[in-house]
Amino acid sequence: MVARSRAIDIRDQSAVGGGNHTVLADNLTLNAQSEIHASLSLGDAARVLTLRGLAHVSLTGNKLDNYVTASSGNDRIDALAGNDQLFGAAGNDSLDGGTGNDKLYGGEGDDWLLGGDGDDQLFGDMGSDYLRGGAGKDQATGGAGADVFEFVKGEGTFTIRDAVVGEDVIVLTGFAGLTDAATLHTQAIVQEFADFTRLTLGGEVLNLHGVTAADLTDKLFDFA
């Protein structure tokens, strides 16, 4: 898909057909006139893409620092490399930052956010979202709704800004011997500071803002 102008209006599904299309133009807006499904990839020079009105988009990024705003549908964006910014807008979106220091914004809906390798920032916003930082020093804010944060052994440091006991759940994955909050207190080094609590498990660090040591119960954690 090549564009000389800064915007393309797509009237119906026949305009995109099936298969995958490569977006070659930078700073492009795609405006759909009806409920359209599309599979897109960003070409080597494409960096900024805005999607409007599409029902569902599956988008693959490139090695550049992509800035992608999804449509109101249920979209899937895999940014690949680069320091990317992905905006899910409305819908139940799936955002994968890939490698690089990325910022992911779920927007409205029940979204799935994975930072990937690098120091990432995740923002779930409205809805019941899933947030996983991936490898690196990552930060996550779930926003409104019952959110799930996953912290996986081997992924470094994960800072959760707004975990709510009794509403949100933190899943600890891959930590041998952790089966409940009691074993967590036994195996983790717990440090309570003025506005957050730090858990150190071997080489992994979990920072929980707004959470006290007394909050580290089975109401907050799940163990996988």
C-alpha positions as CSV (number, residue, x, y, z in Angstrom):
1,M,0.0,0.0,0.0
2,V,1.7,3.2,-1.2
3,A,0.5,6.7,-0.6
4,R,1.6,10.0,-2.0
5,S,-0.7,12.0,0.3
6,R,-0.9,11.9,4.1
7,A,-4.3,10.1,4.2
8,I,-6.1,7.3,2.5
9,D,-9.9,6.8,2.6
10,I,-10.9,3.1,2.4
11,R,-14.6,2.8,1.4
12,D,-15.1,-1.0,1.8
13,Q,-13.4,-4.4,2.3
14,S,-12.7,-4.8,-1.4
15,A,-10.2,-1.9,-1.2
16,V,-7.9,-4.0,0.9
17,G,-9.0,-7.5,0.0
18,G,-7.2,-10.3,1.7
19,G,-3.5,-11.0,2.4
20,N,-1.0,-8.6,4.0
21,H,-0.3,-5.1,2.7
22,T,2.9,-3.1,3.3
23,V,2.6,0.6,4.3
24,L,5.5,2.5,2.6
25,A,4.5,6.1,3.4
26,D,5.5,7.8,6.7
27,N,3.0,9.8,8.7
28,L,0.0,8.2,7.2
29,T,-3.6,8.1,8.3
30,L,-6.0,5.3,7.1
31,N,-9.7,6.3,7.3
32,A,-12.2,3.5,6.9
33,Q,-15.7,4.2,5.7
34,S,-17.1,0.9,7.0
35,E,-16.2,-2.0,9.2
36,I,-13.0,-3.3,7.5
37,H,-10.5,-6.0,8.5
38,A,-6.9,-5.5,7.4
39,S,-3.5,-7.1,7.8
40,L,-0.7,-4.5,7.5
41,S,3.1,-4.3,7.8
42,L,5.2,-1.1,8.1
43,G,7.8,-0.7,5.3
44,D,11.4,0.2,6.1
45,A,10.7,4.0,6.0
46,A,7.3,4.0,7.6
47,R,7.2,5.3,11.2
48,V,3.9,7.1,12.1
49,L,0.6,5.4,11.3
50,T,-2.9,6.4,12.5
51,L,-5.9,4.0,12.0
52,R,-9.5,5.2,12.1
53,G,-12.7,3.3,11.7
54,L,-11.3,-0.2,11.0
55,A,-13.0,-3.1,12.7
56,H,-9.8,-5.2,13.1
57,V,-6.2,-4.6,12.2
58,S,-3.2,-6.9,12.5
59,L,-0.1,-4.7,12.2
60,T,3.6,-5.6,12.2
61,G,6.1,-2.8,12.7
62,N,9.7,-2.5,11.7
63,K,13.1,-1.5,13.2
64,L,12.3,2.2,13.4
65,D,10.8,4.0,16.4
66,N,7.1,3.5,15.4
67,Y,4.2,5.7,16.6
68,V,1.0,3.8,15.9
69,T,-2.5,4.8,16.9
70,A,-5.0,1.9,16.5
71,S,-8.6,2.1,15.5
72,S,-11.7,1.5,17.6
73,G,-11.7,-2.2,16.8
74,N,-10.0,-5.2,18.4
75,D,-6.5,-4.6,17.0
76,R,-3.2,-6.5,17.2
77,I,0.1,-4.6,16.9
78,D,3.5,-6.2,17.0
79,A,6.0,-3.4,16.9
80,L,9.2,-5.5,16.5
81,A,12.4,-3.4,17.1
82,G,12.8,0.3,17.9
83,N,11.6,2.5,20.8
84,D,7.9,2.4,19.9
85,Q,4.8,4.1,21.1
86,L,1.6,2.1,20.6
87,F,-1.9,3.5,21.4
88,G,-4.7,0.9,21.5
89,A,-7.7,3.3,21.6
90,A,-11.0,1.6,22.1
91,G,-11.5,-2.2,21.7
92,N,-9.8,-5.2,23.1
93,D,-6.3,-4.7,21.8
94,S,-3.1,-6.7,21.8
95,L,0.1,-4.6,21.9
96,D,3.6,-6.1,21.8
97,G,6.5,-3.6,22.0
98,G,9.1,-6.1,20.9
99,T,12.7,-5.0,21.5
100,G,13.5,-1.5,22.5
101,N,12.3,1.0,25.2
102,D,8.6,1.1,24.4
103,K,5.5,2.9,25.7
104,L,2.2,1.0,25.4
105,Y,-1.2,2.5,26.0
106,G,-4.2,0.1,26.1
107,G,-7.0,2.7,26.1
108,E,-10.6,1.5,26.6
109,G,-11.3,-2.2,26.5
110,D,-9.8,-5.3,28.0
111,D,-6.3,-5.1,26.5
112,W,-3.2,-7.3,26.4
113,L,0.1,-5.5,26.8
114,L,3.6,-7.0,26.6
115,G,6.6,-4.7,26.7
116,G,9.2,-7.2,25.4
117,D,12.9,-6.7,25.8
118,G,14.0,-3.3,26.9
119,D,12.9,-0.7,29.6
120,D,9.2,-0.3,28.9
121,Q,6.2,1.7,30.2
122,L,2.8,0.1,30.1
123,F,-0.5,1.9,30.7
124,G,-3.7,-0.2,30.7
125,D,-6.2,2.6,31.2
126,M,-9.9,1.5,31.2
127,G,-10.9,-2.1,31.3
128,S,-9.6,-5.4,32.8
129,D,-6.1,-5.5,31.2
130,Y,-3.2,-7.9,31.2
131,L,0.3,-6.3,31.6
132,R,3.7,-7.9,31.4
133,G,6.9,-5.9,31.2
134,G,9.2,-8.5,29.7
135,A,12.9,-8.4,30.1
136,G,14.4,-5.2,31.4
137,K,13.4,-2.5,33.9
138,D,9.7,-2.0,33.3
139,Q,6.9,0.0,34.8
140,A,3.1,-0.7,34.6
141,T,0.0,1.2,35.5
142,G,-3.2,-0.8,35.2
143,G,-5.7,2.1,35.5
144,A,-9.4,1.4,36.2
145,G,-10.7,-2.2,36.2
146,A,-9.5,-5.5,37.5
147,D,-6.1,-5.9,36.0
148,V,-3.6,-8.8,35.8
149,F,0.1,-8.1,36.1
150,E,2.5,-10.9,35.3
151,F,6.1,-11.0,36.7
152,V,8.2,-13.8,35.2
153,K,11.5,-15.1,36.6
154,G,14.4,-13.9,34.5
155,E,12.8,-10.7,33.4
156,G,14.6,-8.3,35.7
157,T,12.8,-5.4,37.5
158,F,9.0,-4.8,37.3
159,T,7.5,-1.7,39.0
160,I,3.7,-1.7,39.4
161,R,2.3,1.7,40.1
162,D,-1.3,1.0,41.1
163,A,-1.9,-2.6,42.2
164,V,-5.2,-2.7,44.2
165,V,-5.6,-5.5,46.7
166,G,-8.8,-7.4,46.2
167,E,-9.2,-6.1,42.7
168,D,-6.0,-6.6,40.8
169,V,-3.9,-9.8,40.6
170,I,-0.1,-10.2,40.4
171,V,0.9,-13.5,38.8
172,L,4.4,-14.7,39.7
173,T,5.5,-17.2,37.1
174,G,8.5,-19.5,37.1
175,F,9.6,-19.0,40.7
176,A,10.3,-22.5,42.0
177,G,8.9,-23.2,45.5
178,L,6.5,-20.3,45.5
179,T,3.0,-21.7,46.0
180,D,1.3,-19.1,48.2
181,A,1.9,-15.8,50.1
182,A,3.4,-17.7,53.1
183,T,6.2,-19.1,50.9
184,L,6.6,-15.7,49.3
185,H,7.4,-14.2,52.6
186,T,9.9,-16.9,53.3
187,Q,11.8,-16.7,50.1
188,A,11.6,-13.0,49.2
189,I,13.5,-10.2,50.8
190,V,10.7,-7.7,51.6
191,Q,11.6,-4.0,52.1
192,E,8.9,-1.5,53.0
193,F,9.4,2.1,52.1
194,A,7.3,5.3,52.4
195,D,5.2,4.8,49.3
196,F,6.1,1.3,48.0
197,T,7.2,-2.2,48.9
198,R,10.1,-4.0,47.2
199,L,10.3,-7.8,46.9
200,T,13.6,-9.3,45.8
201,L,13.6,-12.8,44.6
202,G,17.1,-13.9,43.6
203,G,18.1,-11.5,40.8
204,E,14.5,-10.3,40.2
205,V,13.0,-7.2,41.8
206,L,9.3,-6.4,42.1
207,N,8.3,-2.9,43.2
208,L,4.7,-2.4,44.3
209,H,3.6,1.2,44.8
210,G,0.7,1.8,47.2
211,V,1.2,-1.7,48.7
212,T,2.4,-2.4,52.2
213,A,4.1,-5.5,53.5
214,A,0.8,-6.4,55.2
215,D,-0.9,-6.4,51.8
216,L,1.3,-9.3,50.5
217,T,-1.4,-11.9,50.9
218,D,-3.1,-14.5,48.7
219,K,-5.7,-11.8,47.8
220,L,-3.0,-10.0,45.7
221,F,-1.0,-12.9,44.2
222,D,-1.4,-15.9,42.0
223,F,1.4,-18.4,41.6
224,A,2.1,-20.1,38.3
